Amino acid sequence: MPETSIIIVAILLFILFRELFTWYLKQNKIVEQNDEIIRLLKKIANEPREFKDSKWWQIWK
């Protein structure tokens, strides 16, 4: 009987720590993706734009 309770506790601990570990990894991935988005947005914001030469400017004139 004690062997089965040890096995059950071990399985429950495995499931619990697995969930915590995968949650932590997902959080890290989300942070990495947000950093990449911020980097790209800063890059886009610093690019010079010529609206008058664009096709959209001609349409909206």
N, C-alpha and C positions, 0 to 999 in steps of 0.2 A: 504493500500500500504506500509506503513513503516514496518508493521509486516513481510511482505514477504522479504523485504530487510534485516531485522535483521536476519531472519531465513537463508537466503542465505549466509550472512556474517558469521554466526555461523557455518554453514556447511563447508564453505571454510576454516575457521580457524581450525576446527576440523581435516579436511583432511591434512592441512599443518602441524599442530603439530603432528599428527599421523605419518606422513612420517618422520619428524625430529626425533621423539622419537624412531621409529623402526630402523632408520639408526644408531642412537647413540647406541642402544642395539646391533646391528650387529657389530659395531666397537669394542665394549667391548668384545664380544664373540670371534672375530678374535684375539684380543690381548691375551685373555686367552689361546686360542689354540696355538698361537705362543710361549707363555711362556712354555706351556706343551711340545711342540716340542723341544725347547731349553733345557729344563730339561732332556728330554730323550736322546737327542744327547750328552749332557755332561756325562750322565750316561754311555752310550755306549762307549764314548771316554776314560773313565777311567777304563773300564774293561780290565784286562790283556787278551791277546790272544796268543795262542800257534798255530802258523801256521803250524809248522812241523807235529803236531799230527792230523791236520784236513784232511778230505778226499780230499778237494780241493788242498791241498799242494801235496798230492800224485799224483793227476792227472796232475798238472802243472810241476812236477819234470822233 
